[in-house]
Amino acid sequence: MTRTLIIMLFAMLALPASANALERTPGDHLLGRSHLDPANVVRTGDAYDLNLPAGTTDGAEIKSVKQFSSGTVRAGLKVADAPSSITGFFLYAAPDYASEIDIELYNDPSGTVMFSTYAGGRQTHTVTQSLGFDPTAGYHDYAITWKAGQARFYADGALVRTFKTGAPTLPMNLYANAWYPAWLDGLAPPVGSASRFAYLSR
């Protein structure tokens, strides 16, 4: 091993664990039945809790400062146990319907997930399916890979859905949120819960 390579490897090992973490900012707006409140975002190192407080339908959101045109984004996630809410892990850039790639998990034990894409002013794909596990019971790894109008979705390293066309190609921010959509019942939980992101990365 050359002296230069040894120095490079040492420099990489010496970097702090958060050196490659994405810079993120909390959301503060209305979405569906929810006020996405910055006070409901709790950060611990590179991990985030997106809280769904008891007795309300308020939620939480974080957003990357940078935008990305292609690549792979990943999340280690245990969703809240708060039926009639969802947790989103997705790419988006305004205006609505122009650029979006979604993983949206129901916050209940069913393992129901929606995969969707939007481009050029319309929804180009949406599929609802079961992942075959309880996402409230423990952490699972999720990923989106996209380029050249294609999008692939992964759960625990397994490819679970592919869209060969219709994915946006313009730059998008990476988001994560937990909220109550208007198209579900909007049941305020008697006990607070949180969708926990062990990591959110590109």
Contact map, one row per residue, 1 for C-alpha under 8 A:
1110110000000000000000000000000000000000000000000000000000000000000000000000000000000000000000000000000000000000000000000000000000000000000000000000000000000000000000000000000000000000000000000000000000
1111110000000000000000000000000000000000000000000000000000000000000000000000000000000000000000000000000000000000000000000000000000000000000000000000000000000000000000000000000000000000000000000000000000
1111111000000000000000000000000000000000000000000000000000000000000000000000000000000000000000000000000000000000000000000000000000000000000000000000000000000000000000000000000000000000000000000000000000
0111111100000000000000000000000000000000000000000000000000000000000000000000000000000000000000000000000000000000000000000000000000000000000000000000000000000000000000000000000000000000000000000000000000
1111111110000000000000000000000000000000000000000000000000000000000000000000000000000000000000000000000000000000000000000000000000000000000000000000000000000000000000000000000000000000000000000000000000
1111111111000000000000000000000000000000000000000000000000000000000000000000000000000000000000000000000000000000000000000000000000000000000000000000000000000000000000000000000000000000000000000000000000
0011111111100000000000000000000000000000000000000000000000000000000000000000000000000000000000000000000000000000000000000000000000000000000000000000000000000000000000000000000000000000000000000000000000
0001111111110000000000000000000000000000000000000000000000000000000000000000000000000000000000000000000000000000000000000000000000000000000000000000000000000000000000000000000000000000000000000000000000
0000111111111000000000000000000000000000000000000000000000000000000000000000000000000000000000000000000000000000000000000000000000000000000000000000000000000000000000000000000000000000000000000000000000
0000011111111100000000000000000000000000000000000000000000000000000000000000000000000000000000000000000000000000000000000000000000000000000000000000000000000000000000000000000000000000000000000000000000
0000001111111110000000000000000000000000000000000000000000000000000000000000000000000000000000000000000000000000000000000000000000000000000000000000000000000000000000000000000000000000000000000000000000
0000000111111110000000000000000000000000000000000000000000000000000000000000000000000000000000000000000000000000000000000000000000000000000000000000000000000000000000000000000000000000000000000000000000
0000000011111110000000000000000000000000000000000000000000000000000000000000000000000000000000000000000000000000000000000000000000000000000000000000000000000000000000000000000000000000000000000000000000
0000000001111111000000000000000000000000000000000000000000000000000000000000000000000000000000000000000000000000000000000000000000000000000000000000000000000000000000000000000000000000000000000000000000
0000000000111111101000000000000000000000000000000000000000000000000000000000000000000000000000000000000000000000000000000000000000000000000000000000000000000000000000000000000000000000000000000000000000
0000000000000111111000000000000000000000000000000000000000000000000000000000000000000000000000000000000000000000000000000000000000000000000000000000000000000000000000000000000000000000000000000000000000
0000000000000011111100000000000000000000000000000000000000000000000000000000000000000000000000000000000000000000000000000000000000000000000000000000000000000000000000000000000000000000000000000000000000
0000000000000001111110000000000000000000000011000000000000000000000000000000000000000000000000000000000000000000000000000000000000000000000000000000000000000000000000000000000000000000000000000000000000
0000000000000011111110000000000000000000000000000000000000000000000000000000000000000000000000000000000000000000000000000000000000000000000000000000000000000000000000000000000000000000000000000000000000
0000000000000000111111000000000000000000000000000000000000000000000000000000000000000000000000000000000000000000000000000000000000000000000000000000000000000000000000000000000000000000000000000000000000
0000000000000000011111100000000000000000000001000000000000000000000000000000000000000000000000000000000000000000000000000000000000000000000000000000000000000000000000000000000000000000000000000000000110
0000000000000000000111110000000000000000000000000000000000000001110000000000000000000000000000000000000000000000000000000000000000000000000000000000000000000000000000000000000000000000000000000000000111
0000000000000000000011111000000000000000000000000000000000000001110000000000000000000000000000000000000000000000000000000000000000000000000000000000000000000000000000000000000000000000000000000000000000
0000000000000000000001111100000000000000000000000000000000000111100000000000000000000000000000000000000000000000000000000000000000000000000000000000000000000000000000000000000000000000000000000000000000
0000000000000000000000111110000000000000000000000000000000000111100000000000000000000000000000000000000000000000000000000000000000000000000000000000000000000000000000000000000000000000000000000000000000
0000000000000000000000011111000000001100100000000000000000011110000000000000000000000000000000000000000000000000000000000000000000000000000000000000000000000000000000000000000000000000000000000000000000
0000000000000000000000001111100000011100000000000000000000011110000000000000000000000000000000000000000000000000000000000000000000000000000000000000000000000000000000000000000000000000000000000000000000
0000000000000000000000000111110000111100000000000000000000001000000000000000000000000000000000000000000000000000000000000000000000000000000000000000000000000000000000000000000000000000000000000000000000
0000000000000000000000000011111000111000000000000000000000000000000000000000000000000000000000000000000000000000000000000000000000000000000000000000000000000000000000000000000000000000000000000000000000
0000000000000000000000000001111111110000000000000000000000000000000000000000000000000000000000000000000000000000000000000000000000000000000000000000000000000000000000000000000000000000000000000000000000
0000000000000000000000000000111111110000000000000000000000000000000000000000000000000000000000000000000000000000000000000000000000000000000000000000000000000000000000000000000000111000000000000000000000
0000000000000000000000000000011111000000000000000000000000000000000000000000000000000000000000000000000000000000000000000000000000000000000000000000000000000000000000000000000000111100000000000000000000
0000000000000000000000000000011111100000000000000000000011000000000000000000000000000000000000000000000000000000000000000000000000000000000000000000000000000000000000000000000000111100010000000000000000
0000000000000000000000000000011111110000000000000000000011100000000000000000000000000000000000000000000000000000000000000000000000000000000000000000000000000000000000000000000000111000000000000000000000
0000000000000000000000000001111011111000000000000000000011110000000000000000000000000000000000000000000000000000000000000000000000000000000000000000000000000000000000000000000000000000000000000000000000
0000000000000000000000000011111001111101000000000000000001111000000000000000000000000000000000000000000000000000000000000000000000000000000000000000000000000000000000000000000000100000000000000000000000
0000000000000000000000000111100000111111100000000000000001111000000000000000000000000000000000000000000000000000000000000000000000000000000000000000000000000000000000000000000000000000000000000000000000
0000000000000000000000000111000000011111100000000000000000011000000000000000000000000000000000000000000000000000000000000000000000000000000000000000000000000000000000000000000000000000000000000000000000
0000000000000000000000000000000000001111110000000000000000010000000000000000000000000000000000000000000000000000000000000000000000000000000000000000000000000000000000000000000000000000000000000000000000
0000000000000000000000000000000000011111110000001111100000110000000000000000000000000000000000000000000000000000000000000000000000000000000000000000000000000000000000000000000000000000000000000000000000
0000000000000000000000000100000000001111111000011110000000011100000000000000000000000000000000000000000000000000000000000000000000000000000000000000000000000000000000000000000000000000000000000000000000
0000000000000000000000000000000000000011111100011110000000000000000000000000000000000000000000000000000000000000000000000000000000000000000000000000000000000000000000000000000000000000000000000000000000
0000000000000000000000000000000000000000111111111000000000000000000000000000000000000000000000000000000000000000000000000000000000000000000000000000000000000000000000000000000000000000000000000000000000
0000000000000000000000000000000000000000011111110000000000000000000000000000000000000000000000000000000000000000000000000000000000000000000000000000000000000000000000000000000000000000000000000000000000
0000000000000000010000000000000000000000001111100000000000000000000000000000000000000000000000000000000000000000000000000000000000000000000000000000000000000000000000000000000000000000000000000000000000
0000000000000000010010000000000000000000001111110000000000000000000000000000000000000000000000000000000000000000000000000000000000000000000000000000000000000000000000000000000000000000000000000000011100
0000000000000000000000000000000000000000001111111000000000000000000000000000000000000000000000000000000000000000000000000000000000000000000000000000000000000000000000000000000000000000000000000001111100
0000000000000000000000000000000000000000111101111100000000000000000000000000000000000000000000000000000000000000000000000000000000000000000000000000000000000000000000000000000000000000000000000001111000
0000000000000000000000000000000000000001111000111110000000000000000000000000000000000000000000000000000000000000000000000000000000000000000000000000000000000000000000000000000000000000000000000111100000
0000000000000000000000000000000000000001110000011111000000111000000000000000000000000000000000000000000000000000000000000000000000000000000000000000000000000000000000000000000011000000000000000111100000
0000000000000000000000000000000000000001110000001111100000110000000000000000000000000000000000000000000000000000000000000000000000000000000000000000000000000000000000000000000001000000000000011110000000
0000000000000000000000000000000000000001000000000111110111110000000000000000000101000000000000000000000000000000000000000000000000000000000000000000000000000000000000000000000001100000000010011110000000
0000000000000000000000000000000000000001000000000011111111100000000000000000000000000000000000000000000000000000000000000000000000000000000000000000000000000000000000000000000000000000000010111000000000
0000000000000000000000000000000000000000000000000001111100000000000000000000000000000000000000000000000000000000000000000000000000000000000000000000000000000000000000000000000000000000000111111000000000
0000000000000000000000000000000000000000000000000000111110000000000000000000000000000000000000000000000000000000000000000000000000000000000000000000000000000000000000000000000000000000000111110000000000
0000000000000000000000000000000000000000000000000001111111000000000000000000000000000000000000000000000000000000000000000000000000000000000000000000000000000000000000000000000000000000000110000000000000
0000000000000000000000000000000011100000000000000001101111100000000000000000000000000000000000000000000000000000000000000000000000000000000000000000000000000000000000000000000000110000011110000000000000
0000000000000000000000000000000011111000000000000001100111110000000000000000000000000000000000000000000000000000000000000000000000000000000000000000000000000000000000000000000000110000000000000000000000
0000000000000000000000000000000001111001000000000111100011111000000000000000000000000000000000000000000000000000000000000000000000000000000000000000000000000000000000000000000011110000000000000000000000
0000000000000000000000000110000000111111100000000111000001111100000000000000000000000000000000000000000000000000000000000000000000000000000000000000000000000000000000000000000011100000000000000000000000
0000000000000000000000000111000000011100100000000100000000111110000000000000000000000000000000000000000000000000000000000000000000000000000000000000000000000000000000000000001111000000000000000000000000
0000000000000000000000011110000000000000100000000000000000011111000000000000000000000000000000000000000000000000000000000000000000000000000000000000000000000000000000000000001110000000000000000000000000
0000000000000000000000011110000000000000000000000000000000001111100000000000000000000000000000000000000000000000000000000000000000000000000000000000000000000000000000000000111100000000000000000000000000
0000000000000000000001111000000000000000000000000000000000000111111000000000000000000000000000000000000000000000000000000000000000000000000000000000000000000000000000000000111000000000000000000000000000
0000000000000000000001111000000000000000000000000000000000000011111000000000000000000000000000000000000000000000000000000000000000000000000000000000000000000000000000000000100000000000000000000000000000
0000000000000000000001100000000000000000000000000000000000000001111100000000000000000000000000000000000000000000000000000000000000000000000000000000000000000000000000000000100000000000000000000000000000
0000000000000000000000000000000000000000000000000000000000000001111110000000000000000000000000000000000000000000000000000000000000000000000000000000000000000000000000000011110000000000000000000000000000
0000000000000000000000000000000000000000000000000000000000000000011111100000000000000000000000000000000000000000000000000000000000000000000000000000000000000000000000000011110000000000000000000000000000
0000000000000000000000000000000000000000000000000000000000000000001111100000000000000000000000000000000000000000000000000000000000000000000000000010000000000000000000001111000000000000000000000000000000
0000000000000000000000000000000000000000000000000000000000000000000111110000000000000000000000000000000000000000000000000000000000000000000000001111000000000000000000001010000000000000000000000000000000
0000000000000000000000000000000000000000000000000000000000000000000111111000000000000000000000000000000000000000000000000000000000000000000000001110000000000000000000000000000000000000000000000000000001
0000000000000000000000000000000000000000000000000000000000000000000001111100000000000000000000000000000000000000000000000000000000000000000000111100000000000000000000000000000000000000000000000000000001
0000000000000000000000000000000000000000000000000000000000000000000000111110000000000000000000000000000000000000000000000000000000000000000000111000000000000000000000000000010000000000000000000000000111
0000000000000000000000000000000000000000000000000000000000000000000000011111000000000000000000000000000000000000000000000000000000000000000011110000000000000000000000000000000000000000000000000000001111
0000000000000000000000000000000000000000000000000000000000000000000000001111100000000000100000000000000000000000000000000000000000000000000011100000000000000000000000000000000000000000000000000000111110
0000000000000000000000000000000000000000000000000000000000000000000000000111110000000000000000000000000000000000000000000000000000000000001111000000000000000000000000000000000000000000000000000000111100
0000000000000000000000000000000000000000000000000000000000000000000000000011111000000000000000000000000000000000000000000000000000000000001111000000000000000000000000000000000000000000000000000011111000
0000000000000000000000000000000000000000000000000000000000000000000000000001111100000000000000000000000000000000000000000000000000000011111100000000000000000000000000000000000000000000000000000011100000
0000000000000000000000000000000000000000000000000000000000000000000000000000111110000010000000000000000010110000000000000000000000000011000000000000000000000000000000000000000000000000000000000111000000
0000000000000000000000000000000000000000000000000001000000000000000000000000011111000010000000000000000000110000000000000000000000000001000000000000000000000000000000000000000000000000000000001111000000
0000000000000000000000000000000000000000000000000000000000000000000000000000001111100000000000000000000000111000000000000000000000000001000000000000000000000000000000000000000000000000000000001100000000
0000000000000000000000000000000000000000000000000001000000000000000000000000000111111000000000000000000000110000000000000000000000000000000000000000000000000000000000000000000000000000000010001000000000
0000000000000000000000000000000000000000000000000000000000000000000000000000000011111000000000000000000001110000000000000000000000000000000000000000000000000000000000000000000000000000001010000000000000
0000000000000000000000000000000000000000000000000000000000000000000000000000000001111100000000000000000001100000000000000000000000000000000000000000000000000000000000000000000000011001111000000000000000
0000000000000000000000000000000000000000000000000000000000000000000000000000000001111110000000000000000001100000000000000000000000000000000000000000000000000000000000000000000001111001010000000000000000
0000000000000000000000000000000000000000000000000000000000000000000000000000000000011111000000000000000111100000000000000000000000000000000000000000000000000000000000000000000001111000000000000000000000
0000000000000000000000000000000000000000000000000000000000000000000000000000001100001111100000000000000111100000000000000000000000000000000000000000000000000000000000000000000111100000000000000010000000
0000000000000000000000000000000000000000000000000000000000000000000000000000000000000111110000000000011110000000000000000000000000000000000000000000000000000000000000000000001111000000000000000000000000
0000000000000000000000000000000000000000000000000000000000000000000000000010000000000011111000000000011100000000000000000000000000000000000000000000000000000000000000000000011110000000000000000000000000
0000000000000000000000000000000000000000000000000000000000000000000000000000000000000001111100000001111100000000000000000000000000000000000000000000000000000000000000000000011100000000000000000000000000
0000000000000000000000000000000000000000000000000000000000000000000000000000000000000000111110000011110000000000000000000000000000000000000000000000000000000000000000000001111000000000000000000000000000
0000000000000000000000000000000000000000000000000000000000000000000000000000000000000000011111000011100000000000000000000000000000000000000000000000000000000000000000000001111000000000000000000000000000
0000000000000000000000000000000000000000000000000000000000000000000000000000000000000000001111110111000000000000000000000000000000000000000000000000000000000000000000000011100000000000000000000000000000
0000000000000000000000000000000000000000000000000000000000000000000000000000000000000000000111111110000000000000000000000000000000000000000000000000000000000000000000000000000000000000000000000000000000
0000000000000000000000000000000000000000000000000000000000000000000000000000000000000000000011111110000000000000000000000000000000000000000000000000000000000000000000000000000000000000000000000000000000
0000000000000000000000000000000000000000000000000000000000000000000000000000000000000000000011111110000000000000000000001000000000000000000000000000000000000000000000000000000000000000000000000000000000
0000000000000000000000000000000000000000000000000000000000000000000000000000000000000000000001111111000000000000000001111110000000000000000000000000000000000000000000000000000000000000000000000000000000
0000000000000000000000000000000000000000000000000000000000000000000000000000000000000000000011111111000000000000000001111100000000000000000000000000000000000000000000010000000000000000000000000000000000
0000000000000000000000000000000000000000000000000000000000000000000000000000000000000000001111111111100000000000000011110000000000000000000000000000000000000000000000111101000000000000000000000000000000
0000000000000000000000000000000000000000000000000000000000000000000000000000000000000000011110001111110000000000000111100000000000000000000000000000000000000000000000110001000000000000000000000000000000
0000000000000000000000000000000000000000000000000000000000000000000000000000000000000000011100000011111000000000001111000000000000000000000000000000001000000000000000110000000000000000000000000000000000
0000000000000000000000000000000000000000000000000000000000000000000000000000000000000001111000000001111100000000011110000000000000000000000000000000000000000000000000000000000000000000000000000000000000
0000000000000000000000000000000000000000000000000000000000000000000000000000000000000001110000000000111110000000111100000000000000000000000000000000000010000000000000000000000000000000000000000000000000
0000000000000000000000000000000000000000000000000000000000000000000000000000000000000111110000000000011111000000111000000000000000000000000000000000000000000000000000000000000000000000000000000000000000
0000000000000000000000000000000000000000000000000000000000000000000000000000001000000111000000000000001111100011110000000000000000000000000000000000000000000000000000000000000000000000000000000000000000
0000000000000000000000000000000000000000000000000000000000000000000000000000000000111110000000000000000111110111100000000000000000000000000000000000000000000000000000000000000000000000000000000000000000
0000000000000000000000000000000000000000000000000000000000000000000000000000001111111110000000000000000011111000000000000000000000000011000000000000000000000000000000000000000000000000000000000000000000
0000000000000000000000000000000000000000000000000000000000000000000000000000001111100000000000000000000001111110000000000000000000000111000000000000000000000000000000000000000000000000000000000000000000
0000000000000000000000000000000000000000000000000000000000000000000000000000000010000000000000000000000000111110000000000000000000001111100000000000000000000000000000000000000000000000000000000000000000
0000000000000000000000000000000000000000000000000000000000000000000000000000000000000000000000000000000001011111000000000000000001001110000000000000000000000000000000000000000000000000000000000000000000
0000000000000000000000000000000000000000000000000000000000000000000000000000000000000000000000000000000011011111100000000000000001111110000000000000000000000000000000000000000000000000000000000000000000
0000000000000000000000000000000000000000000000000000000000000000000000000000000000000000000000000000000011000111110000000000000111100000000000000000000000000000000000000000000000000000000000000000000000
0000000000000000000000000000000000000000000000000000000000000000000000000000000000000000000000000000001111000011111000000000000111100000000000000000000000000000000000000000000000000000000000000000000000
0000000000000000000000000000000000000000000000000000000000000000000000000000000000000000000000000000011110000001111100000000011110000000000000000000000000000000000000000000000000000000000000000000000000
0000000000000000000000000000000000000000000000000000000000000000000000000000000000000000000000000000111100000000111110000000111100000000000000000000000010000000100000000000000000000000000000000000000000
0000000000000000000000000000000000000000000000000000000000000000000000000000000000000000000000000001111000000000011111000011111000000000000000000000000000000000000000000000000000000000000000000000000000
0000000000000000000000000000000000000000000000000000000000000000000000000000000000000000000000000011110000000000001111100011110000000000000000000000000000000000000001110000000000000000000000000000000000
0000000000000000000000000000000000000000000000000000000000000000000000000000000000000000000000001111100000000000000111111111100000000000000000000000000000000000000001110000000000000000000000000000000000
0000000000000000000000000000000000000000000000000000000000000000000000000000000000000000000000001111000000000000000011111111000000000000000000000000000000000000000001110000000000000000000000000000000000
0000000000000000000000000000000000000000000000000000000000000000000000000000000000000000000000001110000000000000000001111100000000000000000000000000000000000000000000010000000000000000000000000000000000
0000000000000000000000000000000000000000000000000000000000000000000000000000000000000000000000011100000000000000000001111110000000000000000000000000000000000000000000000000000000000000000000000000000000
0000000000000000000000000000000000000000000000000000000000000000000000000000000000000000000000001100000000000000000001111111000000000000000000000000000000000000000000000000000000000000000000000000000000
0000000000000000000000000000000000000000000000000000000000000000000000000000000000000000000000001000000000000000000111101111110000000000000000000000000000000000000000000000000000000000000000000000000000
0000000000000000000000000000000000000000000000000000000000000000000000000000000000000000000000000000000000000000000111100111110000000000000000000000000000000000000001100000000000000000000000000000000000
0000000000000000000000000000000000000000000000000000000000000000000000000000000000000000000000000000000000000000001111000011111000000000000000000000000000000000001001000000000000000000000000000000000000
0000000000000000000000000000000000000000000000000000000000000000000000000000000000000000000000000000000000000000011110000011111100000000000000000000000000000000000000000000000000000000000000000000000000
0000000000000000000000000000000000000000000000000000000000000000000000000000000000000000000000000000000000000000011100000000111110000000000000000000000000000000000000000000000000000000000000000000000000
0000000000000000000000000000000000000000000000000000000000000000000000000000000000000000000000000000000000000001111000000000011111000000000000000000000000000000000000000000000000000000000000000000000000
0000000000000000000000000000000000000000000000000000000000000000000000000000000000000000000000000000000000000001110000000000001111100000000000000000000000000000000000000000000000000000000000000000000000
0000000000000000000000000000000000000000000000000000000000000000000000000000000000000000000000000000000000000111100000000000000111111000000000000000000000000000000000000000000000000000000000000000000000
0000000000000000000000000000000000000000000000000000000000000000000000000000000000000000000000000000000000000011100000000000000011111000000000000000000000100000000000000000000000000000000000000000000000
0000000000000000000000000000000000000000000000000000000000000000000000000000000000000000000000000000000000000010000000000000000001111100000000000000000000000000000000000000000000000000000000000000000000
0000000000000000000000000000000000000000000000000000000000000000000000000000000000000000000000000000000000001110000000000000000001111110000000000000000000000000000000000000000000000000000000000000000000
0000000000000000000000000000000000000000000000000000000000000000000000000000000000000000000000000000000000011110000000000000000000011111110000000000000000000000000000000000000000000000000000000000000000
0000000000000000000000000000000000000000000000000000000000000000000000000000011000000000000000000000000000111110000000000000000000001111111100000000000000000000000000000000000000000000000000000000000000
0000000000000000000000000000000000000000000000000000000000000000000000000000011110000000000000000000000000111000000000000000000000000111111000000000000000000000000000000000000000000000000000000000000000
0000000000000000000000000000000000000000000000000000000000000000000000000000010000000000000000000000000000001000000000000000000000000111111000000000000000000000000000000000000000000000000000000000000000
0000000000000000000000000000000000000000000000000000000000000000000000000000010000000000000000000000000000000000000000000000000000000111111100000000000000000000000000000000000000000000000000000000000000
0000000000000000000000000000000000000000000000000000000000000000000000000001110000000000000000000000000000000000000000000000000000000011111110000000000000000000000000000000000000000000000000000000000000
0000000000000000000000000000000000000000000000000000000000000000000000000001110000000000000000000000000000000000000000000000000000000010011111000000000000110000000000000000000000000000000000000000000000
0000000000000000000000000000000000000000000000000000000000000000000000000111100000000000000000000000000000000000000000000000000000000000001111100000000001111000000000000000000000000000000000000000000000
0000000000000000000000000000000000000000000000000000000000000000000000000111100000000000000000000000000000000000000000000000000000000000000111110000000011111000000000000000000000000000000000000000000000
0000000000000000000000000000000000000000000000000000000000000000000000011110000000000000000000000000000000000000000000000000000000000000000011111000000011101000000000000000000000000000000000000000000000
0000000000000000000000000000000000000000000000000000000000000000000000011100000000000000000000000000000000000000000000000000000000000000000001111100001111000000000000000000000000000000000000000000000000
0000000000000000000000000000000000000000000000000000000000000000000001111000000000000000000000000000000000000000000000000000000000000000000000111110001110000000000000000000000000000000000000000000000000
0000000000000000000000000000000000000000000000000000000000000000000001110000000000000000000000000000000000000000000000000000000000000000000000011111111100000000000000100000000000000000000000000000000000
0000000000000000000000000000000000000000000000000000000000000000000011100000000000000000000000000000000000000000000000000000000000000000000000001111111000000000000000101000000000000000000000000000000000
0000000000000000000000000000000000000000000000000000000000000000000001000000000000000000000000000000000000000000000000000000000000000000000000000111110000000000000000101000000000000000000000000000000000
0000000000000000000000000000000000000000000000000000000000000000000000000000000000000000000000000000000000000000000000000000000000000000000000000111111000000000000111111000000000000000000000000000000000
0000000000000000000000000000000000000000000000000000000000000000000000000000000000000000000000000000000000000000000000000000000000000000000000000111111100000000011111100000000000000000000000000000000000
0000000000000000000000000000000000000000000000000000000000000000000000000000000000000000000000000000100000000000000000000000000000000000000000011110111110000000011110100000000000000000000000000000000000
0000000000000000000000000000000000000000000000000000000000000000000000000000000000000000000000000000000000000000000000000000000000000000000000011100011111000011111000000000000000000000000000000000000000
0000000000000000000000000000000000000000000000000000000000000000000000000000000000000000000000000000001000000000001000000000000000000000000001111000001111100011110000000000000000000000000000000000000000
0000000000000000000000000000000000000000000000000000000000000000000000000000000000000000000000000000000000000000000000000000000000000000000011110000000111111111100000000000000000000000000000000000000000
0000000000000000000000000000000000000000000000000000000000000000000000000000000000000000000000000000000000000000000000000000000000100000000111100000000011111111000000000000000000000000000000000000000000
0000000000000000000000000000000000000000000000000000000000000000000000000000000000000000000000000000000000000000000000000000000000000000000111000000000001111100000000000000000000000000000000000000000000
0000000000000000000000000000000000000000000000000000000000000000000000000000000000000000000000000000000000000000000000000000000000000000000011100000000001111110000000000000000000000000000000000000000000
0000000000000000000000000000000000000000000000000000000000000000000000000000000000000000000000000000000000000000000000000000000000000000000000000000000001111111000000000000000000000000000000000000000000
0000000000000000000000000000000000000000000000000000000000000000000000000000000000000000000000000000000000000000000000000000000000000000000000000000000111101111110000000000000000000000000000000000000000
0000000000000000000000000000000000000000000000000000000000000000000000000000000000000000000000000000000000000000000000000000000000000000000000000000000111100111110000000000000000000000000000000000000000
0000000000000000000000000000000000000000000000000000000000000000000000000000000000000000000000000000000000000000001000000000000000000000000000000000000111000011111000000000000000000000000000000000000000
0000000000000000000000000000000000000000000000000000000000000000000000000000000000000000000000000000000000000000000000000000000000000000000000000000011110000011111100000000000000000000000000000000000000
0000000000000000000000000000000000000000000000000000000000000000000000000000000000000000000000000000000000000000000000000000100000000000000000000000011100000000111111100000000000000000000000000000000000
0000000000000000000000000000000000000000000000000000000000000000000000000000000000000000000000000000000000000000000000000000000000000000000000000000111000000000011111100000000000000000000000000000000000
0000000000000000000000000000000000000000000000000000000000000000000000000000000000000000000000000000000000000000000000000000000000000000000000000000111000000000001111100000000000000000000000000000000000
0000000000000000000000000000000000000000000000000000000000000000000000000000000000000000000000000000000000000000000011100001100000000000000000000000110000000000001111110000000000000000000000000000000000
0000000000000000000000000000000000000000000000000000000000000000000000000000000000000000000000000011100000000000000011100001000000000000000000000111111000000000001111111000000000000000000000000000000000
0000000000000000000000000000000000000000000000000000000000000000000000000000000000000000000000000111100000000000000011110000000000000000000000000000100000000000000001111100000000000000000000000000000000
0000000000000000000000000000000000000000000000000000000000000000000011000000000000000000000000000010000000000000000000000000000000000000000000000011100000000000000000111110000000000000000000000000000000
0000000000000000000000000000000000000000000000000000000000000000000010000000000000000000000000000010000000000000000000000000000000000000000000000000000000000000000000011111000000000000000000000000000000
0000000000000000000000000000000000000000000000000000000000000000001111000000000000000000000010000000000000000000000000000000000000000000000000000000000000000000000000001111100000000000000000000000000000
0000000000000000000000000000000000000000000000000000000000000000001110000000000000000000001110000011000000000000000000000000000000000000000000000000000000000000000000000111110000000000000000000000000000
0000000000000000000000000000000000000000000000000000000000000011111100000000000000000000001110000000000000000000000000000000000000000000000000000000000000000000000000000011111000000000000000000000000000
0000000000000000000000000000000000000000000000000000000000000011001100001000000000000000111100000000000000000000000000000000000000000000000000000000000000000000000000000001111100000000000000000000000000
0000000000000000000000000000000000000000000000000000000000001111000000000000000000000001111100000000000000000000000000000000000000000000000000000000000000000000000000000000111110000000000000000000000000
0000000000000000000000000000000000000000000000000000000000001110000000000000000000000011110000000000000000000000000000000000000000000000000000000000000000000000000000000000011111000000000000000000000000
0000000000000000000000000000000000000000000000000100000000111100000000000000000000000011100000000000000000000000000000000000000000000000000000000000000000000000000000000000001111100000000000000000000000
0000000000000000000000000000000000000000000000000111000000111000000000000000000000001111000000000000000000000000000000000000000000000000000000000000000000000000000000000000000111110000000000000010000000
0000000000000000000000000000001111010000000000000001000011110000000000000000000000001110000000000000000000000000000000000000000000000000000000000000000000000000000000000000000011111000000000000000000000
0000000000000000000000000000001111000000000000000000000011100000000000000000000000011100000000000000000000000000000000000000000000000000000000000000000000000000000000000000000001111101010000000000000000
0000000000000000000000000000001111000000000000000000000000000000000000000000000000011100000000000000000000000000000000000000000000000000000000000000000000000000000000000000000000111111010000000000000000
0000000000000000000000000000000110000000000000000000000000000000000000000000000000000000000000000000000000000000000000000000000000000000000000000000000000000000000000000000000000011111110000000000000000
0000000000000000000000000000000000000000000000000000000000000000000000000000000000000000000000000000000000000000000000000000000000000000000000000000000000000000000000000000000000001111100000000000000000
0000000000000000000000000000000000000000000000000000000000000000000000000000000000011000000000000000000000000000000000000000000000000000000000000000000000000000000000000000000000011111110000000000000000
0000000000000000000000000000000000000000000000000000000000000000000000000000000000010000000000000000000000000000000000000000000000000000000000000000000000000000000000000000000000000111111000000000000000
0000000000000000000000000000000010000000000000000000000010000000000000000000000000011000000000000000000000000000000000000000000000000000000000000000000000000000000000000000000000011101111100000000000000
0000000000000000000000000000000000000000000000000000000010000000000000000000000000110000000000000000000000000000000000000000000000000000000000000000000000000000000000000000000000000000111110000000000000
0000000000000000000000000000000000000000000000000000011110000000000000000000000000000000000000000000000000000000000000000000000000000000000000000000000000000000000000000000000000000000011111000000000000
0000000000000000000000000000000000000000000000000001111110000000000000000000000001100000000000000000000000000000000000000000000000000000000000000000000000000000000000000000000000000000001111110000000000
0000000000000000000000000000000000000000000000000000011000000000000000000000000000000000000000000000000000000000000000000000000000000000000000000000000000000000000000000000000000000000000111110000000000
0000000000000000000000000000000000000000000000000000111000000000000000000000000000000000000000000000000000000000000000000000000000000000000000000000000000000000000000000000000000000000000011111000000000
0000000000000000000000000000000000000000000000000011111000000000000000000000000000000000000000000000000000000000000000000000000000000000000000000000000000000000000000000000000000000000000011111100000000
0000000000000000000000000000000000000000000000000011110000000000000000000000000111000000000000000000000000000000000000000000000000000000000000000000000000000000000000000000000000000000000000111110000000
0000000000000000000000000000000000000000000000001111000000000000000000000000001110000000000000000000000000000000000000000000000000000000000000000000000000000000000000000000000000000000000000011111000000
0000000000000000000000000000000000000000000000001111000000000000000000000000111100000010000000000000000000000000000000000000000000000000000000000000000000000000000000000000000001000000000000001111100000
0000000000000000000000000000000000000000000000111100000000000000000000000000111100000000000000000000000000000000000000000000000000000000000000000000000000000000000000000000000000000000000000000111110000
0000000000000000000000000000000000000000000000111100000000000000000000000011110000000000000000000000000000000000000000000000000000000000000000000000000000000000000000000000000000000000000000000011111100
0000000000000000000000000000000000000000000001110000000000000000000000000011100000000000000000000000000000000000000000000000000000000000000000000000000000000000000000000000000000000000000000000001111100
0000000000000000000000000000000000000000000001110000000000000000000000000111100000000000000000000000000000000000000000000000000000000000000000000000000000000000000000000000000000000000000000000000111110
0000000000000000000011000000000000000000000001100000000000000000000000001111000000000000000000000000000000000000000000000000000000000000000000000000000000000000000000000000000000000000000000000000111111
0000000000000000000011000000000000000000000000000000000000000000000000001110000000000000000000000000000000000000000000000000000000000000000000000000000000000000000000000000000000000000000000000000001111
0000000000000000000001000000000000000000000000000000000000000000000000111100000000000000000000000000000000000000000000000000000000000000000000000000000000000000000000000000000000000000000000000000000111
